Amino acid sequence: MGKLTHFEDGKPRMVDVSDKQATVRAARAEAAVKLTPEAAEALKEGGVGKGDPLMVAQLAGIMAAKKTSDLIPLCHPLPLSKVAVKVSFDEAAARVRIVCEVKTKAETGVEMEALTAASVAALTVYDMLKAASKGLEIEHVRLLYKSGGKSGTWERGA
């Protein structure tokens, strides 16, 4: 396991990336929201009074990726060149799946931006459907893929 870089002499610090090469970096993350039958029915019927939960979650995920450094301590602000959020409803499984892809050309990676986008999109689905049921569950917030930088490419196994 590599050395944890966000601590120095036991104190938190923002890692100095000024000597690193700016390269193209990408990350993909996912989250899922398990729906109750009531929430699945509300979604199938066109959502709730606040609007379409899937569209609003997509927008929330994009906005969250752009605000990651404001939310996660010690996270570098990055110039994002791409944020794509796909939100889909699997009616048979009563689940909403969220996949977020983020890309930049910078000195550090965008894993946190992709994970933040997936998390906030899932929270938004929960918020918009909680009127139908409080029993929703957010599942599987996880990194699927990252590329670029010194550590290269990593992909979650099937």
Secondary structure, 3 states (H helix, E strand, C coil): CCCCCCEECCEECCCCCCCCCCEEEEEEEEEEEECCHHHHHHHHCCCECCECHHHHHHHHHHHHHHCHHHHCCCCCCCCEEEEEEEEEEECCCCEEEEEEEEEEEECCCCHHHHHHHHHHHHHHHHHHHCCCCCCCEEEEEEEEEEECCCCCCEECCC
